Amino acid sequence: MNVIWRTLLVMLTARRRVSREGRIGPTGISRIRLTTLPTDIDLLMHMNNGRYLSLFDLGRWDLLVRTGLWDVMKERGWYAVVSSETVTFRKSLELWQRFDIESRMVGHDDKAVYLEHRAVVGGEVYARVIVRARLMKRSGGTLTHEELFSAVGYPDGIAEVDAWVHDWAAASALPPTRADAPSVWN
């Protein structure tokens, strides 16, 4: 609930942009403009590190709506879940600072799609996150890429995911939900 009003506003604005400008391609870059609000900052008076991930979600909503994928997912009972993400910080966003969130799909593997989000000020990257997301069916199970791409088409021009992203995804993976995952500290 912490960014629900921003989410609704982003989705409404994205719908208006689609009506005015048309959809962006599946590998296109979506951009939204935000301002660092008092609810986003920590005691050091810059954006709280945890808030970045919540605000990058806004970029993901904009991307889903503006590519048309949101409508397909809603119609077919599909949804996405983040299975892992990694964030790198370069500069701090200060109170009342305006910034853009840039979002795009950067690739896929046999089980997930990968997205990149950036916090950008004046063309300069302040923070970046790589997200690994799985597409699920409300009826149960994981959506295959064949089902996804038959519904929305295969995105032309999608690059191979960088090798380090595959390595990161494998190294940070937890056991599947039906396997044991005891909390044992070494």
Contacts in CASP RR format, 6 or more apart in sequence:
PFRMAT RR
TARGET T0000
AUTHOR 0000-0000-0000
METHOD contacts of the structure
MODEL  1
MNVIWRTLLVMLTARRRVSREGRIGPTGISRIRLTTLPTDIDLLMHMNNG
RYLSLFDLGRWDLLVRTGLWDVMKERGWYAVVSSETVTFRKSLELWQRFD
IESRMVGHDDKAVYLEHRAVVGGEVYARVIVRARLMKRSGGTLTHEELFS
AVGYPDGIAEVDAWVHDWAAASALPPTRADAPSVWN
2 39 0 8 1.000
2 54 0 8 1.000
3 54 0 8 1.000
3 55 0 8 1.000
3 57 0 8 1.000
3 58 0 8 1.000
6 34 0 8 1.000
6 55 0 8 1.000
6 58 0 8 1.000
7 57 0 8 1.000
7 58 0 8 1.000
7 61 0 8 1.000
10 32 0 8 1.000
10 58 0 8 1.000
10 59 0 8 1.000
10 61 0 8 1.000
10 62 0 8 1.000
11 61 0 8 1.000
11 62 0 8 1.000
11 65 0 8 1.000
11 70 0 8 1.000
13 32 0 8 1.000
13 62 0 8 1.000
14 30 0 8 1.000
14 61 0 8 1.000
14 62 0 8 1.000
14 65 0 8 1.000
14 66 0 8 1.000
15 65 0 8 1.000
17 66 0 8 1.000
18 65 0 8 1.000
18 66 0 8 1.000
18 68 0 8 1.000
23 66 0 8 1.000
23 67 0 8 1.000
23 68 0 8 1.000
24 30 0 8 1.000
24 63 0 8 1.000
24 66 0 8 1.000
24 67 0 8 1.000
25 67 0 8 1.000
25 155 0 8 1.000
26 67 0 8 1.000
26 69 0 8 1.000
26 105 0 8 1.000
26 152 0 8 1.000
26 153 0 8 1.000
26 155 0 8 1.000
26 158 0 8 1.000
27 104 0 8 1.000
27 105 0 8 1.000
27 155 0 8 1.000
27 156 0 8 1.000
27 157 0 8 1.000
27 158 0 8 1.000
28 67 0 8 1.000
28 104 0 8 1.000
28 105 0 8 1.000
29 102 0 8 1.000
29 103 0 8 1.000
29 104 0 8 1.000
30 59 0 8 1.000
30 62 0 8 1.000
30 63 0 8 1.000
30 66 0 8 1.000
30 67 0 8 1.000
30 102 0 8 1.000
30 103 0 8 1.000
30 104 0 8 1.000
31 100 0 8 1.000
31 101 0 8 1.000
31 102 0 8 1.000
31 103 0 8 1.000
32 58 0 8 1.000
32 59 0 8 1.000
32 62 0 8 1.000
32 100 0 8 1.000
32 101 0 8 1.000
33 98 0 8 1.000
33 99 0 8 1.000
33 100 0 8 1.000
34 55 0 8 1.000
34 58 0 8 1.000
34 98 0 8 1.000
34 99 0 8 1.000
34 100 0 8 1.000
34 101 0 8 1.000
35 96 0 8 1.000
35 97 0 8 1.000
35 98 0 8 1.000
35 99 0 8 1.000
36 46 0 8 1.000
36 47 0 8 1.000
36 93 0 8 1.000
36 94 0 8 1.000
36 95 0 8 1.000
36 96 0 8 1.000
36 97 0 8 1.000
36 99 0 8 1.000
37 95 0 8 1.000
37 96 0 8 1.000
38 95 0 8 1.000
40 47 0 8 1.000
40 48 0 8 1.000
40 51 0 8 1.000
40 55 0 8 1.000
40 93 0 8 1.000
41 47 0 8 1.000
41 48 0 8 1.000
41 95 0 8 1.000
42 48 0 8 1.000
42 49 0 8 1.000
45 94 0 8 1.000
45 95 0 8 1.000
46 92 0 8 1.000
46 93 0 8 1.000
46 94 0 8 1.000
46 95 0 8 1.000
47 92 0 8 1.000
47 93 0 8 1.000
47 94 0 8 1.000
49 87 0 8 1.000
49 89 0 8 1.000
52 87 0 8 1.000
52 89 0 8 1.000
52 119 0 8 1.000
52 127 0 8 1.000
52 129 0 8 1.000
53 85 0 8 1.000
53 87 0 8 1.000
53 129 0 8 1.000
55 101 0 8 1.000
55 119 0 8 1.000
56 101 0 8 1.000
56 103 0 8 1.000
56 117 0 8 1.000
56 119 0 8 1.000
56 129 0 8 1.000
56 131 0 8 1.000
58 101 0 8 1.000
59 101 0 8 1.000
59 103 0 8 1.000
59 117 0 8 1.000
60 103 0 8 1.000
60 115 0 8 1.000
60 117 0 8 1.000
60 131 0 8 1.000
61 70 0 8 1.000
62 101 0 8 1.000
62 103 0 8 1.000
63 69 0 8 1.000
63 103 0 8 1.000
63 104 0 8 1.000
63 105 0 8 1.000
63 115 0 8 1.000
64 70 0 8 1.000
64 73 0 8 1.000
64 80 0 8 1.000
65 71 0 8 1.000
68 152 0 8 1.000
69 152 0 8 1.000
72 78 0 8 1.000
72 151 0 8 1.000
72 152 0 8 1.000
73 79 0 8 1.000
73 80 0 8 1.000
73 135 0 8 1.000
76 137 0 8 1.000
76 151 0 8 1.000
77 137 0 8 1.000
77 138 0 8 1.000
77 139 0 8 1.000
78 135 0 8 1.000
78 136 0 8 1.000
78 137 0 8 1.000
78 138 0 8 1.000
78 143 0 8 1.000
79 135 0 8 1.000
79 136 0 8 1.000
79 138 0 8 1.000
80 113 0 8 1.000
80 133 0 8 1.000
80 134 0 8 1.000
80 135 0 8 1.000
80 136 0 8 1.000
81 133 0 8 1.000
81 134 0 8 1.000
81 136 0 8 1.000
82 131 0 8 1.000
82 132 0 8 1.000
82 133 0 8 1.000
83 112 0 8 1.000
83 132 0 8 1.000
83 133 0 8 1.000
83 134 0 8 1.000
83 173 0 8 1.000
84 131 0 8 1.000
84 132 0 8 1.000
84 168 0 8 1.000
84 169 0 8 1.000
84 172 0 8 1.000
84 173 0 8 1.000
85 129 0 8 1.000
85 130 0 8 1.000
85 131 0 8 1.000
85 132 0 8 1.000
86 129 0 8 1.000
86 130 0 8 1.000
86 168 0 8 1.000
86 172 0 8 1.000
87 127 0 8 1.000
87 128 0 8 1.000
87 129 0 8 1.000
88 127 0 8 1.000
88 128 0 8 1.000
88 129 0 8 1.000
89 126 0 8 1.000
89 127 0 8 1.000
90 125 0 8 1.000
90 126 0 8 1.000
90 127 0 8 1.000
90 128 0 8 1.000
91 121 0 8 1.000
91 124 0 8 1.000
91 126 0 8 1.000
91 127 0 8 1.000
92 126 0 8 1.000
93 99 0 8 1.000
93 119 0 8 1.000
93 121 0 8 1.000
93 126 0 8 1.000
93 127 0 8 1.000
97 121 0 8 1.000
98 121 0 8 1.000
99 119 0 8 1.000
99 120 0 8 1.000
99 121 0 8 1.000
99 126 0 8 1.000
100 119 0 8 1.000
100 120 0 8 1.000
100 121 0 8 1.000
100 122 0 8 1.000
100 123 0 8 1.000
101 117 0 8 1.000
101 118 0 8 1.000
101 119 0 8 1.000
101 120 0 8 1.000
102 117 0 8 1.000
102 118 0 8 1.000
102 120 0 8 1.000
103 115 0 8 1.000
103 116 0 8 1.000
103 117 0 8 1.000
103 118 0 8 1.000
104 115 0 8 1.000
104 116 0 8 1.000
105 113 0 8 1.000
105 114 0 8 1.000
105 115 0 8 1.000
105 155 0 8 1.000
105 158 0 8 1.000
106 114 0 8 1.000
106 115 0 8 1.000
106 116 0 8 1.000
106 130 0 8 1.000
106 158 0 8 1.000
106 159 0 8 1.000
106 161 0 8 1.000
106 165 0 8 1.000
107 113 0 8 1.000
107 114 0 8 1.000
107 158 0 8 1.000
107 159 0 8 1.000
107 160 0 8 1.000
107 161 0 8 1.000
108 114 0 8 1.000
108 145 0 8 1.000
108 158 0 8 1.000
108 161 0 8 1.000
109 161 0 8 1.000
109 166 0 8 1.000
109 169 0 8 1.000
110 145 0 8 1.000
111 134 0 8 1.000
111 142 0 8 1.000
112 132 0 8 1.000
112 133 0 8 1.000
112 134 0 8 1.000
112 169 0 8 1.000
113 132 0 8 1.000
113 133 0 8 1.000
113 135 0 8 1.000
114 130 0 8 1.000
114 131 0 8 1.000
114 132 0 8 1.000
114 133 0 8 1.000
114 161 0 8 1.000
114 165 0 8 1.000
115 130 0 8 1.000
115 131 0 8 1.000
115 133 0 8 1.000
116 128 0 8 1.000
116 129 0 8 1.000
116 130 0 8 1.000
116 131 0 8 1.000
117 128 0 8 1.000
117 129 0 8 1.000
117 131 0 8 1.000
118 125 0 8 1.000
118 126 0 8 1.000
118 127 0 8 1.000
118 128 0 8 1.000
118 129 0 8 1.000
119 125 0 8 1.000
119 126 0 8 1.000
119 127 0 8 1.000
119 128 0 8 1.000
120 126 0 8 1.000
130 165 0 8 1.000
130 168 0 8 1.000
132 169 0 8 1.000
134 142 0 8 1.000
134 143 0 8 1.000
135 142 0 8 1.000
135 143 0 8 1.000
135 148 0 8 1.000
136 142 0 8 1.000
136 143 0 8 1.000
137 143 0 8 1.000
174 181 0 8 1.000
175 181 0 8 1.000
END
